[in-house]
Amino acid sequence: IFVDKTISSNCTNALYSPDKRTCDTGHFRAYKTVQPAINSMNIGDMILLRGGTYQEVRIIIPVSTNGSSWTQGRFNPIRSYKNEWAILDGQHSIKHDGNFLYDFVLGGGAIAYWKIERLEIMGGESFEGADASACAIYWNGGPITISYCNIHDNYVTDSIPQRKNNNPAGIIAYTPTSSIIEYCYFKKNAAYNGGTNNPHVYFFTDHDYVS
């Protein structure tokens, strides 16, 4: 499944051509934005983002689109297309929780068997609600693998202490089961103008989840 901001409309008829970047003579589904591509996934599908900046306020990974298992090796990858580089930009405009690419339902399920690779993720910010936390990726459970990603400028900027102290980070995970973060670059994540608990990666391991 491709994500290509240059196409005129979503190509749900599986005629997208990666070479021509048109929806007429190819064999793939393609979408202008990331969320409908994720919503259309089946187990073992791959999402490939064409190069460029995708300004999307929130991307949610539903539990219903999880991969299957280690033994079957059917992780669902999200990555930049070969020899291209895709940027996901939340534009610092998220109004409640600053989680940009995420799924988190405490006690209600966990995303599993996903690979997030070769992406730049930026612009996650929360500035409304005392319980909000800014981050680029937020998940519950696992396994999840995050590789070769540039995660930067995901932060809280307002002056209300409760918001700045609610564990903002580049990545936040609750009980990150069998998960891997490798070969990633982190810069300017967490809270500006003070605050506490300001890491690039924040793991909570004292919460239960339902797989």
C-alpha positions in Angstrom: 0.0 0.0 0.0 1.5 3.3 -1.1 1.0 6.8 0.4 1.7 9.5 -2.2 0.7 13.1 -1.7 1.1 13.9 -5.4 -1.9 11.8 -6.6 -5.1 13.6 -7.3 -7.3 11.2 -5.2 -7.1 7.9 -3.4 -6.4 4.9 -5.6 -8.5 2.2 -4.0 -8.9 0.2 -7.3 -5.3 -1.2 -7.0 -4.1 0.5 -10.2 -1.4 2.7 -8.7 1.9 2.6 -10.6 5.0 3.4 -8.4 7.0 4.3 -11.5 4.5 6.6 -13.1 2.9 7.7 -9.8 -0.5 7.5 -11.4 -3.6 5.4 -10.8 -4.2 3.8 -14.1 -1.8 1.0 -15.1 -0.4 -0.3 -11.8 -1.2 -3.0 -9.3 -1.2 -1.3 -5.9 -3.6 0.6 -3.7 -2.4 4.2 -2.9 -3.7 7.0 -0.7 -2.9 10.7 -0.4 -2.5 10.5 3.4 -1.4 7.9 5.9 -4.5 7.3 8.0 -6.7 5.7 5.3 -3.7 3.6 4.2 -3.5 2.2 7.7 -7.2 1.7 8.0 -7.2 -0.4 4.8 -4.4 -2.8 5.9 -4.6 -6.5 6.2 -2.2 -8.7 8.2 1.2 -8.7 6.5 0.6 -5.6 4.3 3.3 -3.0 4.0 2.9 0.8 3.8 5.4 2.7 1.7 5.5 6.5 1.9 6.7 8.4 -1.1 9.2 11.1 -0.3 8.0 14.5 1.0 6.3 16.0 4.1 2.9 14.7 5.2 1.3 17.3 7.5 -1.2 15.2 9.5 -2.3 16.1 13.0 -2.8 12.6 14.2 -2.3 9.1 12.9 -3.9 6.2 14.8 -2.9 2.6 14.5 -6.0 0.5 15.3 -5.6 -2.8 17.2 -7.7 -4.3 14.4 -4.8 -3.9 11.9 -2.1 -5.6 14.0 0.3 -8.1 12.5 0.1 -11.7 13.5 3.0 -13.4 15.3 6.8 -13.8 15.6 6.6 -17.3 14.2 4.7 -16.3 11.1 7.0 -13.3 10.6 4.1 -11.1 9.5 5.0 -7.7 11.0 3.2 -4.8 9.4 5.9 -2.3 8.2 5.5 1.4 7.7 8.5 2.9 6.0 9.8 5.4 3.4 9.9 4.1 -0.2 13.2 3.0 -1.5 15.7 5.9 -2.1 13.1 8.4 -0.8 12.5 10.0 2.6 9.1 10.7 4.1 8.5 13.2 7.0 5.4 13.0 9.2 4.8 16.5 10.7 2.1 17.0 13.4 2.6 20.8 13.0 2.5 21.3 16.7 -1.3 21.6 16.4 -2.6 18.7 18.4 -5.3 19.9 20.7 -5.6 17.2 23.4 -2.9 14.5 23.5 0.3 15.2 21.6 0.7 11.7 20.4 1.3 11.7 16.7 1.7 8.1 15.5 0.0 6.0 18.2 -2.5 3.7 19.7 -3.0 3.5 23.4 -6.0 2.2 25.2 -5.1 1.2 28.8 -6.8 -2.1 29.5 -8.4 -2.1 26.1 -5.9 -3.7 23.8 -2.3 -3.2 22.5 -0.8 -2.8 19.1 1.6 -5.6 18.1 3.8 -6.8 15.4 4.5 -3.4 13.7 7.8 -2.1 12.2 8.3 1.7 11.9 11.3 2.3 9.7 13.2 5.0 7.9 10.8 7.9 8.8 11.2 11.4 10.2 8.5 12.1 12.8 8.2 15.6 14.2 5.7 18.2 15.4 3.9 16.4 18.2 2.9 18.9 20.9 0.1 19.1 23.5 -1.1 22.3 25.0 -4.6 21.6 26.2 -5.5 19.3 29.1 -3.5 18.6 32.2 -3.1 14.9 31.3 -1.6 15.5 27.9 1.8 14.3 26.9 3.7 15.4 23.8 5.5 12.6 21.8 6.0 11.3 18.3 5.1 7.6 19.0 2.9 6.3 21.8 2.0 2.7 22.2 0.8 0.1 24.6 2.2 -3.5 24.5 4.1 -4.8 21.6 6.1 -6.3 19.9 7.0 -3.1 18.1 10.3 -2.3 16.2 11.4 1.3 15.5 14.5 1.5 13.3 16.4 4.3 11.4 14.0 7.0 12.4 14.7 10.7 13.0 12.4 11.7 15.9 12.7 15.4 16.8 10.9 18.5 17.9 8.0 16.8 19.8 7.5 18.8 22.9 5.3 20.7 25.3 5.8 24.5 25.3 3.0 26.0 27.5 3.6 27.3 31.1 1.1 25.1 33.0 3.3 22.8 35.3 0.9 19.9 35.1 1.3 19.6 31.4 5.0 19.9 31.3 5.4 17.4 34.1 3.3 14.6 32.5 6.2 12.8 31.0 6.6 14.3 27.6 9.1 12.4 25.4 10.0 11.5 21.8 8.7 8.0 22.4 6.3 6.9 25.1 5.4 3.2 25.7 3.4 1.4 28.3 4.8 -2.1 29.0 6.7 -2.2 25.7 6.7 -6.0 25.4 9.5 -7.5 23.3 10.0 -4.2 21.5 13.1 -2.8 19.9 14.3 0.8 19.3 17.5 0.9 17.2 19.6 3.2 15.1 17.3 6.2 15.7 18.3 9.9 16.1 16.6 12.0 18.8 16.7 15.7 19.2 14.6 18.4 21.0 11.9 16.2 22.5 10.0 16.5 25.8 9.3 19.9 27.5 10.6 23.4 27.0 10.7 26.1 29.7 11.2 23.7 32.6 9.2 20.7 33.5 10.2 17.3 34.8 10.7 13.8 33.3 12.2 15.0 30.0 13.6 12.0 28.2 13.7 11.1 24.5 12.3 7.7 25.3 10.0 7.0 28.2 8.9 3.5 29.3 6.2 2.8 31.8 6.5 -0.8 33.1 4.1 -0.6 36.1 0.8 -0.7 34.2 -1.2 -3.7 33.0 -2.4 -4.1 29.5 -4.7 -6.5 27.7 -3.3 -8.2 24.7 
